[in-house]
Amino acid sequence: MNPVHKKFSRRARVATGGAVLVVVALAGFGAVNANASAPATTSAGATSAAVPARATTTTSTHLTIDAATDAAQAALDAAEKENQRVTVAVVDRDGNTIVTLRGDGAGPQSYESAERKAFTAVSWNAPTSQLTERLQQAPTLKDIPGTLFLAGGVPVTAGNAPIAGIGVAGAPSGALDEKFAQAGAQAIGR
C-alpha cells in the first residue's frame, strides 16, 4: 500500500475524494456555462446565419394557458349549471393537451374522450358533430389514431385557422357535450 494512504484514515480519503469530485464538477460546469453564452460557431469560426423570414418561416397563433383555462372552466361551469358531470379538455393546434378539467363525478372514460374529441375538432377544423356525418362517406377516418368521431368537440380559430380544440365528454348526449364545448369557445372571445 502507498505510504501516503497509510497516513490518512478511510474517512479522510473519502472526504478528499469527494472534494476533488466537487471541484472537477464545478470546473466542468463553468466551462459549459461559459460556452453556453458564446455564439455558436462552425469549424471555420463563422456564426449562425440569419434567414429571411418571408421565405422560410411562418408565424402561428396559440392560446395562452390562461385563455385555455378560462375556456375549460366556462365549459365546465355550463355543464354544472345543467347538473352534468363532464370532463373538459383543451388542446393546442398540434393536439397537445393544454389543460384538462375533470368535473366532480365525471366518469373515468370521459377524460380520454374529451381529449380525443378536442384533438379531432382541431385536426379537421370542424365540430365533431359535423365530422360524424363524414364517416358515412369515409368510414376509415375513425381509424386515425387519437381521434374520436362523437359530438362534443369544437375548434377554436383565429383568422379562420384552427389554433385549438375544446372537447367535452360525460353528458348523456353528444349534443349536450358540444353545447358545453361551445360555451368554452365563446368564453375565449370575451
N, CA and C atoms as a LAMMPS dump frame, in Angstrom:
ITEM: TIMESTEP
0
ITEM: NUMBER OF ATOMS
570
ITEM: BOX BOUNDS ff ff ff
-5.0000000000000000e+02 5.0000000000000000e+02
-5.0000000000000000e+02 5.0000000000000000e+02
-5.0000000000000000e+02 5.0000000000000000e+02
ITEM: ATOMS id mol type element x y z
1 1 1 N 0.835 -1.18 0
2 1 2 C 0 0 0
3 1 3 C 0.876 1.239 0
4 2 1 N 0.413 2.263 -0.626
5 2 2 C 1.126 3.524 -0.721
6 2 3 C 1.282 4.115 0.678
7 3 1 N 2.495 4.576 1.062
8 3 2 C 2.709 5.117 2.402
9 3 3 C 1.853 6.348 2.673
10 4 1 N 1.469 7.095 1.637
11 4 2 C 0.632 8.277 1.847
12 4 3 C -0.747 7.847 2.321
13 5 1 N -1.273 6.768 1.765
14 5 2 C -2.6 6.279 2.159
15 5 3 C -2.604 5.809 3.595
16 6 1 N -1.468 5.297 4.098
17 6 2 C -1.39 4.837 5.482
18 6 3 C -1.56 5.984 6.454
19 7 1 N -1.144 7.172 6.09
20 7 2 C -1.222 8.312 6.99
21 7 3 C -2.644 8.846 7.106
22 8 1 N -3.499 8.644 6.056
23 8 2 C -4.866 9.158 6.074
24 8 3 C -5.831 8.054 6.451
25 9 1 N -6.794 8.393 7.259
26 9 2 C -7.84 7.432 7.612
27 9 3 C -8.755 7.242 6.41
28 10 1 N -9.559 6.211 6.455
29 10 2 C -10.51 5.979 5.357
30 10 3 C -11.458 7.166 5.231
31 11 1 N -11.903 7.719 6.328
32 11 2 C -12.811 8.876 6.306
33 11 3 C -12.143 10.071 5.626
34 12 1 N -10.894 10.297 5.884
35 12 2 C -10.171 11.414 5.272
36 12 3 C -10.02 11.195 3.767
37 13 1 N -9.742 9.96 3.351
38 13 2 C -9.616 9.678 1.923
39 13 3 C -10.948 9.883 1.206
40 14 1 N -12.058 9.452 1.803
41 14 2 C -13.372 9.637 1.191
42 14 3 C -13.7 11.125 1.092
43 15 1 N -13.427 11.887 2.146
44 15 2 C -13.693 13.331 2.136
45 15 3 C -12.841 14.032 1.079
46 16 1 N -11.583 13.641 0.971
47 16 2 C -10.701 14.24 -0.021
48 16 3 C -11.182 13.907 -1.435
49 17 1 N -11.561 12.653 -1.665
50 17 2 C -12.07 12.247 -2.973
51 17 3 C -13.338 13.005 -3.326
52 18 1 N -14.235 13.187 -2.349
53 18 2 C -15.471 13.941 -2.584
54 18 3 C -15.17 15.387 -2.934
55 19 1 N -14.22 15.984 -2.249
56 19 2 C -13.857 17.376 -2.527
57 19 3 C -13.28 17.503 -3.938
58 20 1 N -12.475 16.544 -4.351
59 20 2 C -11.907 16.571 -5.7
60 20 3 C -13.024 16.469 -6.74
61 21 1 N -14.004 15.592 -6.502
62 21 2 C -15.131 15.461 -7.438
63 21 3 C -15.915 16.757 -7.55
64 22 1 N -16.129 17.437 -6.43
65 22 2 C -16.866 18.706 -6.45
66 22 3 C -16.111 19.745 -7.267
67 23 1 N -14.81 19.829 -7.084
68 23 2 C -14.006 20.79 -7.826
69 23 3 C -14.052 20.483 -9.32
70 24 1 N -13.933 19.214 -9.69
71 24 2 C -13.975 18.83 -11.099
72 24 3 C -15.354 19.157 -11.688
73 25 1 N -16.412 18.85 -10.942
74 25 2 C -17.771 19.126 -11.433
75 25 3 C -17.979 20.621 -11.62
76 26 1 N -17.539 21.43 -10.667
77 26 2 C -17.705 22.874 -10.781
78 26 3 C -16.889 23.448 -11.932
79 27 1 N -15.711 22.908 -12.139
80 27 2 C -14.892 23.378 -13.259
81 27 3 C -15.57 23.031 -14.581
82 28 1 N -16.131 21.832 -14.665
83 28 2 C -16.853 21.443 -15.876
84 28 3 C -18.075 22.309 -16.093
85 29 1 N -18.798 22.624 -15.025
86 29 2 C -19.979 23.484 -15.131
87 29 3 C -19.568 24.877 -15.605
88 30 1 N -18.49 25.381 -15.091
89 30 2 C -18.008 26.702 -15.507
90 30 3 C -17.659 26.721 -16.984
91 31 1 N -17.062 25.635 -17.471
92 31 2 C -16.71 25.57 -18.887
93 31 3 C -17.96 25.502 -19.748
94 32 1 N -18.933 24.694 -19.328
95 32 2 C -20.172 24.589 -20.095
96 32 3 C -20.926 25.905 -20.036
97 33 1 N -20.974 26.512 -18.876
98 33 2 C -21.676 27.784 -18.71
99 33 3 C -21.04 28.862 -19.576
100 34 1 N -19.722 28.893 -19.619
101 34 2 C -19.039 29.89 -20.437
102 34 3 C -19.308 29.644 -21.914
103 35 1 N -19.352 28.376 -22.327
104 35 2 C -19.608 28.058 -23.724
105 35 3 C -21.054 28.328 -24.111
106 36 1 N -21.983 28.191 -23.174
107 36 2 C -23.392 28.411 -23.492
108 36 3 C -23.66 29.863 -23.852
109 37 1 N -22.886 30.781 -23.304
110 37 2 C -23.123 32.191 -23.597
111 37 3 C -22.373 32.664 -24.845
112 38 1 N -21.452 31.845 -25.328
113 38 2 C -20.702 32.225 -26.517
114 38 3 C -21.539 31.959 -27.758
115 39 1 N -21.367 32.74 -28.822
116 39 2 C -22.129 32.489 -30.042
117 39 3 C -21.751 31.151 -30.662
118 40 1 N -22.707 30.531 -31.315
119 40 2 C -22.451 29.257 -31.976
120 40 3 C -21.487 29.491 -33.133
121 41 1 N -20.522 28.61 -33.261
122 41 2 C -19.574 28.742 -34.361
123 41 3 C -19.448 27.413 -35.073
124 42 1 N -19.031 27.473 -36.286
125 42 2 C -18.741 26.265 -37.051
126 42 3 C -17.25 26.032 -36.982
127 43 1 N -16.804 24.991 -37.649
128 43 2 C -15.372 24.706 -37.612
129 43 3 C -14.565 25.829 -38.263
130 44 1 N -15.181 26.585 -39.158
131 44 2 C -14.472 27.687 -39.804
132 44 3 C -14.529 28.948 -38.945
133 45 1 N -15.253 28.903 -37.819
134 45 2 C -15.316 30.048 -36.922
135 45 3 C -16.444 31.01 -37.242
136 46 1 N -17.341 30.69 -38.186
137 46 2 C -18.443 31.583 -38.542
138 46 3 C -19.611 31.394 -37.571
139 47 1 N -20.366 32.459 -37.343
140 47 2 C -21.558 32.353 -36.5
141 47 3 C -22.734 31.909 -37.354
142 48 1 N -23.86 31.562 -36.713
143 48 2 C -25.027 31.085 -37.468
144 48 3 C -25.56 32.186 -38.377
145 49 1 N -26.2 31.771 -39.474
146 49 2 C -26.687 32.715 -40.486
147 49 3 C -28.127 33.115 -40.199
148 50 1 N -28.476 34.349 -40.51
149 50 2 C -29.844 34.829 -40.402
150 50 3 C -30.602 34.393 -41.653
151 51 1 N -31.854 33.989 -41.461
152 51 2 C -32.682 33.519 -42.563
153 51 3 C -33.744 34.565 -42.835
154 52 1 N -33.996 34.898 -44.099
155 52 2 C -35.055 35.864 -44.398
156 52 3 C -36.41 35.286 -43.972
157 53 1 N -37.1 35.985 -43.101
158 53 2 C -38.339 35.491 -42.508
159 53 3 C -39.431 35.211 -43.542
160 54 1 N -39.561 36.038 -44.543
161 54 2 C -40.638 35.865 -45.519
162 54 3 C -40.546 34.556 -46.268
163 55 1 N -39.363 34.14 -46.606
164 55 2 C -39.208 32.997 -47.492
165 55 3 C -39.255 31.651 -46.788
166 56 1 N -38.867 31.582 -45.543
167 56 2 C -38.677 30.267 -44.939
168 56 3 C -39.358 30.052 -43.595
169 57 1 N -40.076 31.01 -43.091
170 57 2 C -40.693 30.838 -41.787
171 57 3 C -42.175 31.182 -41.829
172 58 1 N -42.882 30.704 -40.822
173 58 2 C -44.291 31.055 -40.656
174 58 3 C -44.505 31.489 -39.219
175 59 1 N -45.588 32.169 -39.001
176 59 2 C -45.961 32.579 -37.662
177 59 3 C -47.286 31.919 -37.334
178 60 1 N -47.432 31.42 -36.126
179 60 2 C -48.693 30.798 -35.743
180 60 3 C -49.188 31.403 -34.436
181 61 1 N -50.484 31.288 -34.244
182 61 2 C -51.129 31.835 -33.059
183 61 3 C -51.46 30.683 -32.118
184 62 1 N -51.239 30.902 -30.841
185 62 2 C -51.518 29.879 -29.835
186 62 3 C -52.316 30.486 -28.695
187 63 1 N -53.155 29.66 -28.074
188 63 2 C -53.853 30.102 -26.868
189 63 3 C -52.871 30.159 -25.714
190 64 1 N -53.045 31.118 -24.839
191 64 2 C -52.26 31.14 -23.614
192 64 3 C -52.857 30.123 -22.651
193 65 1 N -52.106 29.759 -21.67
194 65 2 C -52.612 28.842 -20.647
195 65 3 C -53.807 29.473 -19.927
196 66 1 N -53.772 30.797 -19.74
197 66 2 C -54.896 31.479 -19.092
198 66 3 C -56.161 31.393 -19.935
199 67 1 N -56.048 31.603 -21.249
200 67 2 C -57.219 31.526 -22.129
201 67 3 C -57.757 30.101 -22.169
202 68 1 N -56.861 29.127 -22.241
203 68 2 C -57.289 27.725 -22.265
204 68 3 C -57.983 27.347 -20.959
205 69 1 N -57.447 27.816 -19.848
206 69 2 C -58.057 27.52 -18.548
207 69 3 C -59.42 28.194 -18.426
208 70 1 N -59.52 29.438 -18.881
209 70 2 C -60.818 30.141 -18.854
210 70 3 C -61.846 29.407 -19.704
211 71 1 N -61.441 28.943 -20.877
212 71 2 C -62.354 28.222 -21.761
213 71 3 C -62.813 26.917 -21.111
214 72 1 N -61.874 26.178 -20.553
215 72 2 C -62.23 24.911 -19.897
216 72 3 C -63.161 25.151 -18.724
217 73 1 N -62.879 26.184 -17.943
218 73 2 C -63.724 26.471 -16.789
219 73 3 C -65.123 26.91 -17.218
220 74 1 N -65.218 27.693 -18.286
221 74 2 C -66.531 28.124 -18.789
222 74 3 C -67.347 26.925 -19.257
223 75 1 N -66.709 25.994 -19.933
224 75 2 C -67.409 24.785 -20.384
225 75 3 C -67.865 23.952 -19.192
226 76 1 N -66.996 23.804 -18.204
227 76 2 C -67.347 23.039 -17.005
228 76 3 C -68.477 23.721 -16.239
229 77 1 N -68.422 25.048 -16.138
230 77 2 C -69.499 25.791 -15.451
231 77 3 C -70.835 25.619 -16.169
232 78 1 N -70.816 25.648 -17.513
233 78 2 C -72.049 25.469 -18.281
234 78 3 C -72.645 24.081 -18.015
235 79 1 N -71.796 23.083 -17.927
236 79 2 C -72.272 21.726 -17.651
237 79 3 C -72.825 21.612 -16.229
238 80 1 N -72.134 22.223 -15.29
239 80 2 C -72.586 22.142 -13.897
240 80 3 C -73.919 22.85 -13.684
241 81 1 N -74.177 23.918 -14.45
242 81 2 C -75.478 24.608 -14.361
243 81 3 C -76.62 23.668 -14.73
244 82 1 N -76.322 22.696 -15.58
245 82 2 C -77.336 21.732 -16.006
246 82 3 C -77.162 20.393 -15.298
247 83 1 N -76.424 20.411 -14.183
248 83 2 C -76.192 19.213 -13.356
249 83 3 C -75.577 18.051 -14.134
250 84 1 N -74.672 18.367 -15.04
251 84 2 C -73.982 17.341 -15.82
252 84 3 C -72.556 17.184 -15.3
253 85 1 N -72.117 15.939 -15.248
254 85 2 C -70.775 15.609 -14.769
255 85 3 C -69.902 15.289 -15.973
256 86 1 N -69.029 16.211 -16.288
257 86 2 C -68.233 16.083 -17.511
258 86 3 C -66.759 16.37 -17.245
259 87 1 N -65.974 16.022 -18.25
260 87 2 C -64.563 16.399 -18.314
261 87 3 C -64.391 17.29 -19.532
262 88 1 N -63.558 18.325 -19.391
263 88 2 C -63.293 19.266 -20.476
264 88 3 C -61.79 19.246 -20.763
265 89 1 N -61.446 19.179 -22.042
266 89 2 C -60.035 19.224 -22.446
267 89 3 C -59.856 20.304 -23.502
268 90 1 N -58.749 21.006 -23.412
269 90 2 C -58.367 21.994 -24.413
270 90 3 C -56.999 21.58 -24.933
271 91 1 N -56.904 21.443 -26.274
272 91 2 C -55.639 21.072 -26.897
273 91 3 C -55.174 22.194 -27.813
274 92 1 N -53.879 22.244 -28.079
275 92 2 C -53.343 23.261 -28.992
276 92 3 C -53.456 22.787 -30.436
277 93 1 N -52.947 23.57 -31.363
278 93 2 C -53.058 23.264 -32.792
279 93 3 C -52.439 21.923 -33.148
280 94 1 N -51.449 21.509 -32.412
281 94 2 C -50.774 20.244 -32.674
282 94 3 C -51.412 19.072 -31.947
283 95 1 N -52.502 19.34 -31.211
284 95 2 C -53.19 18.279 -30.487
285 95 3 C -52.636 17.991 -29.11
286 96 1 N -51.685 18.794 -28.663
287 96 2 C -51.122 18.614 -27.322
288 96 3 C -52.063 19.225 -26.299
289 97 1 N -52.297 18.511 -25.227
290 97 2 C -53.221 18.986 -24.205
291 97 3 C -52.637 20.19 -23.48
292 98 1 N -53.427 21.25 -23.42
293 98 2 C -53.037 22.446 -22.669
294 98 3 C -53.588 22.339 -21.25
295 99 1 N -54.874 22.004 -21.151
296 99 2 C -55.499 21.882 -19.833
297 99 3 C -56.653 20.889 -19.922
298 100 1 N -56.85 20.143 -18.863
299 100 2 C -57.995 19.251 -18.733
300 100 3 C -58.579 19.448 -17.344
301 101 1 N -59.897 19.635 -17.295
302 101 2 C -60.602 19.754 -16.013
303 101 3 C -61.605 18.614 -15.926
304 102 1 N -61.462 17.802 -14.922
305 102 2 C -62.399 16.703 -14.709
306 102 3 C -63.354 17.141 -13.621
307 103 1 N -64.618 17.289 -13.988
308 103 2 C -65.624 17.731 -13.042
309 103 3 C -65.914 16.678 -11.993
310 104 1 N -66.455 17.119 -10.881
311 104 2 C -66.831 16.199 -9.809
312 104 3 C -67.805 15.157 -10.342
313 105 1 N -67.5 13.901 -10.13
314 105 2 C -68.382 12.818 -10.531
315 105 3 C -68.309 12.42 -11.984
316 106 1 N -67.424 13.015 -12.768
317 106 2 C -67.29 12.636 -14.184
318 106 3 C -66.765 11.209 -14.287
319 107 1 N -67.269 10.48 -15.245
320 107 2 C -66.858 9.087 -15.424
321 107 3 C -65.41 8.959 -15.85
322 108 1 N -64.808 7.81 -15.572
323 108 2 C -63.388 7.623 -15.901
324 108 3 C -63.106 7.668 -17.402
325 109 1 N -64.061 7.278 -18.235
326 109 2 C -63.868 7.295 -19.675
327 109 3 C -63.906 8.703 -20.243
328 110 1 N -64.472 9.647 -19.49
329 110 2 C -64.662 10.999 -20.023
330 110 3 C -63.348 11.746 -20.227
331 111 1 N -62.329 11.426 -19.463
332 111 2 C -61.047 12.131 -19.578
333 111 3 C -60.445 11.931 -20.97
334 112 1 N -60.251 10.682 -21.356
335 112 2 C -59.658 10.404 -22.669
336 112 3 C -60.594 10.84 -23.798
337 113 1 N -61.887 10.633 -23.609
338 113 2 C -62.842 11.007 -24.655
339 113 3 C -62.809 12.508 -24.923
340 114 1 N -62.73 13.313 -23.867
341 114 2 C -62.685 14.769 -24.046
342 114 3 C -61.43 15.178 -24.812
343 115 1 N -60.292 14.599 -24.476
344 115 2 C -59.049 14.933 -25.176
345 115 3 C -59.122 14.525 -26.645
346 116 1 N -59.668 13.359 -26.916
347 116 2 C -59.745 12.879 -28.301
348 116 3 C -60.736 13.703 -29.125
349 117 1 N -61.836 14.139 -28.515
350 117 2 C -62.787 14.997 -29.227
351 117 3 C -62.136 16.343 -29.554
352 118 1 N -61.406 16.896 -28.605
353 118 2 C -60.72 18.169 -28.845
354 118 3 C -59.686 18.014 -29.959
355 119 1 N -58.929 16.935 -29.935
356 119 2 C -57.929 16.652 -30.969
357 119 3 C -58.59 16.529 -32.34
358 120 1 N -59.695 15.817 -32.404
359 120 2 C -60.399 15.616 -33.667
360 120 3 C -60.923 16.942 -34.216
361 121 1 N -61.502 17.769 -33.334
362 121 2 C -62.053 19.063 -33.776
363 121 3 C -60.972 19.973 -34.329
364 122 1 N -59.826 20.057 -33.675
365 122 2 C -58.762 20.936 -34.167
366 122 3 C -58.101 20.357 -35.415
367 123 1 N -58.031 19.047 -35.508
368 123 2 C -57.393 18.417 -36.665
369 123 3 C -58.15 18.695 -37.953
370 124 1 N -59.482 18.717 -37.892
371 124 2 C -60.29 18.939 -39.092
372 124 3 C -60.951 20.308 -39.11
373 125 1 N -60.67 21.129 -38.105
374 125 2 C -61.228 22.48 -38.023
375 125 3 C -62.748 22.465 -38.224
376 126 1 N -63.387 21.538 -37.496
377 126 2 C -64.837 21.416 -37.59
378 126 3 C -65.368 20.801 -36.296
379 127 1 N -66.592 21.146 -35.927
380 127 2 C -67.208 20.483 -34.775
381 127 3 C -67.3 18.976 -35.036
382 128 1 N -67.097 18.186 -34.02
383 128 2 C -67.102 16.733 -34.212
384 128 3 C -68.485 16.213 -34.592
385 129 1 N -69.543 16.951 -34.282
386 129 2 C -70.878 16.512 -34.711
387 129 3 C -70.966 16.522 -36.241
388 130 1 N -70.324 17.479 -36.888
389 130 2 C -70.299 17.511 -38.358
390 130 3 C -69.419 16.4 -38.918
391 131 1 N -68.358 16.097 -38.197
392 131 2 C -67.424 15.081 -38.688
393 131 3 C -68.026 13.684 -38.622
394 132 1 N -68.935 13.442 -37.689
395 132 2 C -69.563 12.123 -37.633
396 132 3 C -70.328 11.833 -38.917
397 133 1 N -70.858 12.873 -39.544
398 133 2 C -71.567 12.712 -40.814
399 133 3 C -70.609 12.313 -41.94
400 134 1 N -69.367 12.76 -41.86
401 134 2 C -68.38 12.423 -42.897
402 134 3 C -68.025 10.938 -42.885
403 135 1 N -68.243 10.294 -41.738
404 135 2 C -67.905 8.873 -41.641
405 135 3 C -68.734 8.027 -42.607
406 136 1 N -69.901 8.506 -42.987
407 136 2 C -70.718 7.748 -43.928
408 136 3 C -70.012 7.634 -45.286
409 137 1 N -69.327 8.688 -45.691
410 137 2 C -68.603 8.663 -46.97
411 137 3 C -67.193 8.077 -46.816
412 138 1 N -66.613 8.228 -45.663
413 138 2 C -65.234 7.762 -45.442
414 138 3 C -65.136 7.07 -44.081
415 139 1 N -65.626 5.847 -43.962
416 139 2 C -65.67 5.169 -42.659
417 139 3 C -64.298 4.895 -42.044
418 140 1 N -63.239 4.912 -42.831
419 140 2 C -61.915 4.633 -42.274
420 140 3 C -61.322 5.833 -41.538
421 141 1 N -61.963 6.983 -41.599
422 141 2 C -61.484 8.14 -40.823
423 141 3 C -61.372 7.791 -39.343
424 142 1 N -62.293 6.992 -38.864
425 142 2 C -62.31 6.637 -37.435
426 142 3 C -61.074 5.832 -37.018
427 143 1 N -60.322 5.321 -37.99
428 143 2 C -59.136 4.524 -37.696
429 143 3 C -57.895 5.374 -37.441
430 144 1 N -57.989 6.671 -37.635
431 144 2 C -56.84 7.55 -37.411
432 144 3 C -56.577 7.638 -35.91
433 145 1 N -55.367 7.346 -35.472
434 145 2 C -55.058 7.336 -34.038
435 145 3 C -55.363 8.675 -33.356
436 146 1 N -55.908 8.585 -32.171
437 146 2 C -56.159 9.769 -31.343
438 146 3 C -57.472 10.467 -31.617
439 147 1 N -58.208 10.023 -32.644
440 147 2 C -59.452 10.703 -32.991
441 147 3 C -60.647 10.033 -32.322
442 148 1 N -61.735 10.797 -32.22
443 148 2 C -62.999 10.265 -31.716
444 148 3 C -64.113 11.033 -32.407
445 149 1 N -64.829 10.354 -33.266
446 149 2 C -65.87 10.983 -34.066
447 149 3 C -67.215 10.869 -33.354
448 150 1 N -67.325 11.56 -32.231
449 150 2 C -68.568 11.703 -31.486
450 150 3 C -68.764 13.181 -31.217
451 151 1 N -69.99 13.634 -31.194
452 151 2 C -70.26 15.051 -30.921
453 151 3 C -69.707 15.435 -29.554
454 152 1 N -69.23 16.681 -29.478
455 152 2 C -68.693 17.185 -28.214
456 152 3 C -67.375 17.917 -28.351
457 153 1 N -66.859 18.025 -29.557
458 153 2 C -65.611 18.75 -29.776
459 153 3 C -65.836 19.909 -30.717
460 154 1 N -65.213 21.051 -30.416
461 154 2 C -65.312 22.224 -31.292
462 154 3 C -63.925 22.828 -31.483
463 155 1 N -63.665 23.361 -32.686
464 155 2 C -62.383 24.029 -32.903
465 155 3 C -62.435 25.472 -32.408
466 156 1 N -61.275 26.002 -32.122
467 156 2 C -61.105 27.427 -31.811
468 156 3 C -60.244 27.964 -32.935
469 157 1 N -60.675 29.051 -33.564
470 157 2 C -59.944 29.572 -34.715
471 157 3 C -59.48 31.003 -34.492
472 158 1 N -58.477 31.368 -35.251
473 158 2 C -58.002 32.751 -35.329
474 158 3 C -57.751 33.004 -36.807
475 159 1 N -58.504 33.922 -37.387
476 159 2 C -58.374 34.175 -38.823
477 159 3 C -58.732 32.95 -39.642
478 160 1 N -59.736 32.234 -39.229
479 160 2 C -60.217 31.005 -39.886
480 160 3 C -59.236 29.843 -39.837
481 161 1 N -58.146 29.985 -39.139
482 161 2 C -57.201 28.885 -38.985
483 161 3 C -57.388 28.271 -37.594
484 162 1 N -57.404 26.946 -37.498
485 162 2 C -57.575 26.321 -36.188
486 162 3 C -56.342 26.533 -35.31
487 163 1 N -56.579 26.948 -34.075
488 163 2 C -55.464 27.144 -33.145
489 163 3 C -55.619 26.287 -31.891
490 164 1 N -56.826 25.724 -31.685
491 164 2 C -57.061 24.889 -30.505
492 164 3 C -58.339 24.101 -30.723
493 165 1 N -58.559 23.138 -29.853
494 165 2 C -59.794 22.38 -29.851
495 165 3 C -60.269 22.226 -28.425
496 166 1 N -61.588 22.25 -28.24
497 166 2 C -62.174 22.035 -26.922
498 166 3 C -63.058 20.804 -27.026
499 167 1 N -62.844 19.856 -26.142
500 167 2 C -63.642 18.639 -26.127
501 167 3 C -64.305 18.471 -24.778
502 168 1 N -65.552 18.035 -24.808
503 168 2 C -66.303 17.757 -23.583
504 168 3 C -66.856 16.347 -23.7
505 169 1 N -66.795 15.594 -22.625
506 169 2 C -67.334 14.235 -22.6
507 169 3 C -67.942 13.961 -21.23
508 170 1 N -69.004 13.177 -21.251
509 170 2 C -69.61 12.741 -19.989
510 170 3 C -71.082 13.035 -19.861
511 171 1 N -71.604 13.983 -20.632
512 171 2 C -73.038 14.266 -20.59
513 171 3 C -73.771 13.107 -21.275
514 172 1 N -75.083 12.982 -21.045
515 172 2 C -75.805 11.858 -21.643
516 172 3 C -75.956 11.923 -23.159
517 173 1 N -75.61 13.057 -23.789
518 173 2 C -75.676 13.122 -25.254
519 173 3 C -74.524 13.968 -25.781
520 174 1 N -74.147 13.648 -27.004
521 174 2 C -73.11 14.442 -27.667
522 174 3 C -73.556 15.867 -27.905
523 175 1 N -74.85 16.071 -28.097
524 175 2 C -75.356 17.428 -28.309
525 175 3 C -75.111 18.294 -27.076
526 176 1 N -75.3 17.72 -25.898
527 176 2 C -75.008 18.478 -24.67
528 176 3 C -73.508 18.723 -24.536
529 177 1 N -72.706 17.693 -24.789
530 177 2 C -71.252 17.871 -24.723
531 177 3 C -70.822 19.016 -25.629
532 178 1 N -71.354 19.047 -26.841
533 178 2 C -70.969 20.082 -27.791
534 178 3 C -71.466 21.461 -27.352
535 179 1 N -72.629 21.513 -26.766
536 179 2 C -73.163 22.778 -26.246
537 179 3 C -72.21 23.35 -25.189
538 180 1 N -71.701 22.497 -24.325
539 180 2 C -70.789 22.953 -23.271
540 180 3 C -69.429 23.347 -23.872
541 181 1 N -68.967 22.605 -24.879
542 181 2 C -67.718 22.957 -25.552
543 181 3 C -67.844 24.319 -26.232
544 182 1 N -68.998 24.594 -26.85
545 182 2 C -69.243 25.898 -27.468
546 182 3 C -69.192 27.014 -26.423
547 183 1 N -69.725 26.754 -25.236
548 183 2 C -69.659 27.754 -24.159
549 183 3 C -68.208 28.071 -23.818
550 184 1 N -67.364 27.058 -23.838
551 184 2 C -65.937 27.265 -23.591
552 184 3 C -65.298 28.088 -24.684
553 185 1 N -65.629 27.782 -25.943
554 185 2 C -65.064 28.532 -27.068
555 185 3 C -65.499 29.982 -27.038
556 186 1 N -66.75 30.215 -26.682
557 186 2 C -67.254 31.592 -26.618
558 186 3 C -66.605 32.394 -25.503
559 187 1 N -66.158 31.733 -24.454
560 187 2 C -65.506 32.426 -23.344
561 187 3 C -64.153 33.015 -23.76
562 188 1 N -63.544 32.467 -24.782
563 188 2 C -62.236 32.959 -25.223
564 188 3 C -62.363 34.353 -25.824
565 189 1 N -63.447 34.633 -26.494
566 189 2 C -63.626 35.933 -27.138
567 189 3 C -64.078 37.047 -26.216
568 190 1 N -64.341 36.716 -24.97
569 190 2 C -64.836 37.747 -24.046
570 190 3 C -63.745 38.621 -23.514
